[in-house]
């Protein structure tokens, strides 16, 4: 790696070597808290770089898949140790590159360590079963085999955790990987890849290609040498990835948007419900696929909940995520900030009542960043855009209902079905919510955001391709079942 105008230039990682993009071009990765700061220069690659990475992954595939699961897992263990040692450095890079607070970034990085260690252990787990045969002289059993080359397309909002919860199971189950991170967080991705390189991962087993999503994404999804592709991002891009993979018979996994509701029942502990709404909806500046977006409140406690919510939101401190005083950082880039502001204006145009925020944040230390005020809308109906479309920003839409059943029906009135939460002390309400809520993740007396790494994660309806990530469920995507019949 070399220096350029006082900032470091990062490169692709292909066939075990750090190499410049075939275009010779780099683009700056900017700090969203201060657009004047360049975090580093990252490759602006072309489809030719994808070709080279896929060829490297194919060449490494046979030797890697022939290793035992325990041997592959030992590489993940070593990578986890390196990542843990570099956790402070990588967390600081993440904060400077995409804006979340340093405490959140550190937590995410340590989650990445835990993901690597979890999947390292999965290399020792059973990968098949013996099945009784109708032939008394035969042995009938199943085993699981890797797909081959897996393309990983990851977003900017969790630049350590999401690439790792895709890459780690792909690797331990015997696949080789071509990782395409979001261009906004390519410096973080390069540093995570350095951890694998230092851990001694064989050349070609893990490859990193950085560049524009409109160029590298289709090149991966359409490449005949990519046997499976796993994607997290927007619905529009996810559908393109899925169509491209389907057209050539490749396996695909899509984790896309959410419009996640939290239901506040009449018997809810309002203080805890407010805390969960703010944490779930506004931490990471609302830039989570599981972030709380719709707050559906039984009318009996609507005004009391609203008053407590607004009181807490008034105390939120905006600022650079590197500052210990900051509770909420900026949007990850200018484009995302503009999108959030457009949705706020659309909410006003459609008749929602603005209770808090609603504008770009200004003031000392904020003018050079992409800050949006924490925003709350009142008088929202289920038909409004702020109640139906994913905003991916610090915007909460309050919706009043007359009963728990109406709350669940309203929560289900969405094209999405990723995460949902309820606050209640009534066991009957809990059971009804669990049974009737159309979401892949349902949480009781907890915020909508967050899932433990050992548990399956994914959505219903337009939120996913109906496969699941994380935990032992990951083996379903990253392997194929092979049925074996043996007769002497």
N, C-alpha and C positions, 0 to 999 in steps of 0.2 A: 504494500500500500504506500501511496505517496501523498505529499502535501500539495495543496493547491490554494493559493491566495489565503494562506493562513489556516485553512480548514482541511480536514482529512478527506481524501477520496477513497470511497469504498468500491469494491469490485464484486463481480459475480464469483461464485465458487463452483467450478466445474472440473470433474475428474481429479479432485483433490488439490486443485490449484486456484489461487485467486487471479482472476483474469478480467481485463477490461471488456466492455461490450464491443461487439463487432462494429457498431456504428462509430465508436470512438467518442460518443457523447456522454456527458453526465448532466444531471439536473440537481439543483440545490434542495436539500430538505430543510424547511424553515421551522423555526420555533413559533407555534401559534400564539404563544404568550407575548412574543416580541418578533414581529415579522422581519426586523432588521438583522436578526441572528440566524446565521446559517449553521445548522448542526453538523452537516457534512454534505459531500457531493456523492450522488449514487448513480449507478449505471442507467442509461436510457437505452435498453437493449432492443434487439430486433428478433424476428422469428428464427433467424440463423443461430442465435444464442440458445434458443429453445431446442433446436435440432441437435446442437452439440451436447446439451445437458441430457437430453433423452438418450442419445447414443451412448453417453457415458454411463447412464443408469442401466441401460440394456446390457452393456458389457460387464457391469459389476453384478448383475442379477444372479447368475448361476452360482457363483461362489458364495454370495451372501445368503441365498436361500438354503444352501447346503449346510450352513452352520446350524448348530442346535439353537433352540430358543434361548437356552441359558447363555450361550456364547454371545448371541445378539444382545441379550439383556445386559450382559456385562459392559457393553459399549454404552448403553443408556445410563447405567450406574455411574460410569466414569464421567459422562457428559453432565449428569446431575451434580456431581461433585464440583466440576469446573463452574457450572452456572451458579451454584451456591456461593462459591468463593468470589465470583464476580457480580453478585447480586446487587450490591450498592451501585456499582458503575453502570450496570445495565438498566436498573430502575431509573437512575438519573437521566440516562439517554432517552428512555421512554418518555419521561416527563417533559424533557426539552423538545422531543420530537412530535408528540401528539397532545400534550397539555394536561393529562390527568395529574392529580396531586401526587407528590412523592410517596406519601404513605400508601396510596392505592397502587402505585407502580411497584413499590417494594413488595406489597402483598401479592400482586400478580406474578412477579418474578419468582417468589418463593413457591407459589402455586405451581409454576413451571417445573421447579425442582421436584415437587411432590409427584407431578404427572410422570416425569421421567422415571422416578423410582417405582411408581406403581406399575408402569408398563414393563419395566425391567423384570419385575417379579412375575408378570404375566407370561414371560418366556418359559416358565416352569409349569404352566397349567396344562391340563389335558386338552387335546385338540381333536378328539374323536370319541367314538363309542363302538363297542361290539354289539352286533345285532344278531339275534338267533336266525339261523338259516333253515329253510325247509329241507336242505340237503344235509344229512347228518355227518357227512364227511367233509363238509366245507366250512371255511371260516369267512364270515361276513362282517365287515367293519367299515367305519368311516374315518377319514382323516381330513384335515384342512390344509389347503395349499395357498400360497400367496398369489395375488393377482398378477404381479410382475412389476411394472413401472407405474407408480402412482403420482399423479399431479396434484399438488396442494396449492389452492388459491385462498389466501387468508386476508382479512380486512385490517384496518388500522386501529380499531378500537381496543383490541386486546392483542398487541403485537408480539407478546411472548406466549401467553396461555393458549390461544387458538392454534397457532402453527404447531405447538408442541402436542396438543391433544389430538391433532391429526397425524403429525409426523411420527410421534413415538409409537403408537400402535401399528402404523404402517410398517415401520422398521422392525419391530420385535416379531411381527408375524411373517417376516421374510421378504417384504417388498423393498425395492429401491425407490427413491423419492426425488422429484423435481419440485422445489418450493418456489412459488411466486408470491412474495409478500406485497402488501399495499405499498405503493411508491412513497406515500407519506411517512411510512415507518420502516423504510429499507435499511436505515442505519442500525436500528434495533435488531432487525432480522439478521444483518451481517454479524453482529456481535453474538447473537445466539448460535449462529452457524459456526462461529469461531470456537464455541465450546465443544461442539462435536468434533471439529478438526483437532483440537487439543486432546480430546479423548481418544483419538486414534481411529476414528471411523474409516473404513477402507475407502480408497479413492473411487468415486462414482456412485457410492451408495446413497449419499445425500448431496444434492446439487442445488444451488441457489441462483435464480435468475431474476434480476430486478428490472423493472421497466413499466411502461404505461399499461394499465389494465386492458385498454382497447387493443393493444398489440399482443402482449404476452398471454393474456387470458385465452383468446381464440386459438392462438398457436398451440397452447397446451391442450385445450379441449378438443381440437380437431386433429391432433397429431396421431397418426396410426400406431405409433410406438408406445402410446400411453394407454395402459390397460384399465385404469380406473382414475377417476378424478373426484376430489372432495373440495367443496366450495362453501365459503361463508361470505355473505354479502347481500346486496340488494336483490329484490325479486326480479327486477328487469334483467339484470346481468345473470342471475341464477338460471332463469329460463333459457337464456341463450346458451349457457354452459350445458344444461341438460339436453337441449335439442341437439347440440353438436355431438355430445357423447352418444346419445341414442341413435343418431344417424349412422354411426359406425359400430354400434354394438358394444361400446365400452360401458363399464359400470360407473354410475355416478351417484353422488351424495350431495344434497343441497340443504344448507341451513340458511334461511333467509329472514324475512321481516317478522315483526310482532307489533301488536297494538294492545299491550297487556293491561288488563283491568285489575284493580284492587277493589273488593267489595267491603263496604263498611256497614255491618249490620247494626240494628238498634241497640244490641247489648254489647257492642264492641268496647274494649278499653280504648278510649279515644286518644289518650296520650301515646300509647304504643302504636296505634293505627296511624297517627300523624307522623311519628318518627319513621315508621316503615314506608309511608308514602313519600316523604322527603328523601330518605335514603335510596329507595328503589327508583324514584323518578328523576332525581337531580344529581346524585353522585355520578362521577365521570361525565358531568354535564348532560346527562340523559342519553349518552351515546352508547347504549347497550341494547342488544336485541331483546333482552328481557326487562328493559326498563319499564317502570310504571308509567302509563300514559293516560289511561282513563281511570278516574276515581268515582266509583258508583256508590252513592250514599243513600241509605234509607232515610226518607224525609224527616222522620222523627228526630234524628240527630244531625241533620244537615247543617243547620246554622251553627251549632256548637262545634262540630268538626271543622267547619270553614274558619271560624274565628281562631281556633287553636292552630290551624295550618298556616294562616296568614301571619300570625304572631311569630311562629318559628321561621318562616321564610324571610321575614324582615331582618333576621339576624344572620343570614347567610353571608359569608365573606367571599367575594370574588377576588381572584388574583393569580399570579404566576404559581403554578403547581410546585415550584421549587421552594416557595416560602411556606414555613410552618403555619403561618397565620391564614393561609388560603384554604377554604373549604371546597370551593368549586373553581375549576380552571376554565380556559377558553374552549370554544369549539375547535375541532382538530385542524380545520383549514378554513380559508375564506369562503370557499364554495359551500361548505356545510353551514357556516354562519348565515350566509345569504338565504339558503334554503329554509332555515329555521325562521328567519325574519319574514320570509314570504308566507309561510304557514300562519304566523301570528297575524299578519295583515288579512289573510284569507278568513281566519276565524272572526276577526272584527267585521269584515264585510258580510259574513253570513249571520251576524247577529249575536255572537257570543259576547259576554260582558267581561271586560278585562278587570281583574281584581288586583293583580300585582305584575310588575315587570312589563314586558311587551316591547322592549326596545334594545338596541345595542347598548351595552354598558360602556360608560365613559368615566373619566376621572383619573386620579394619579395612578400611574402604572398600568392603565388599561387601554389607553388610546392606540397603542401600537399592536394590540392583540385582537383576537377574534372572539370577544366576549359578548354574550347575550345574557340579559337579566333573567333570573328565575321568574317564570311566567305562569300565572294561574288564570284560567278562564272559568267564569260562572255562567249559568244559564245555557249550558251546552246540551244539545239534543243529539241523539244517536246518528242522525243523518248528516251532521256537520263534518266538514273535512278534518277538523282537529280531533274528532271522535272516530274517524274511520281510517285515516292515512297515517303511515309511520312518519313521524317528524324527525326523530333521532336528535333530539335537543331537549333543553330544560323547560318543557312545557307540560303542564298538567291541566286536564279538562275535567271539571266537576259536573257530574250528572246526577240529578235527584230522581229517586224511584220511590214507589209506595210500599213495596214488599220485597222479601228475599227472593221470591220466585221471579218477580220483575227484574231484580238485580241480575240474577243468573241469565235470564233471557236477553237482557241488554248486553251483558258481557259476551254472550255467544253470538250477538248480532255483529259479526265481524268476518272479514275474509281471512283473518289470521287466527292462529290457535297455538301460540308458543307457550306463554306462561300466564298464570292467573293466581290471585291470592284472595283470601277472605279473612276478615277479622270478626270473630264471634266467639261467644262462650257456650253456644248451644250445640250439643252433639248432633241433634237432628239436622241443623243447618249445615254443620260440617259434612255429614254424610251425604246430604243432598248436593252440596257443592262438589264433592269428590266424584259423585256419580254422574252429575249432569253437565259439568263444565267441559267444554270442548277445547282442551289444551293439553299439550304433551307434558307440561309441568304444572302441577297444582300445589299450592303452599297454603298452609293454615296457620294464621297468626304469625306470619312472616312476610317479608317484602317479596315482590315478584322476581326481583333480580337475585341470581345466585343459585348454583346447583353444585353439589359435592362431586368431586372428580371421579369417584368410584361408582356413581349412579348414571344410568342412561340419560342422555339429553337430546331433545329434538321436539319438533312441533307437529301440529295437525294442520289441515287445510292448506293455505298458501304459505305457511311458515316453513315448510320443509318438503323434502321428497319422501318423507315418512320413514326414513331410516333413522338410526340413533347413533350418536357419538358418545364417547367416554365410557368408562367402566368396562365390564366384560362384554357389553353389547357391541363394542367397537370391532370385535372379531367378525361379526356378521358382514360388515362391509369390506374389510380389508383381506378377507380370505374367501375361497370357494370350497364347498364341500366336495370331496372325492370319495365315492363309494367303491370299496375294494372287495372282490370276491376271490377267494383262494381255495383251490382244490388240489389235493395231492395228485 
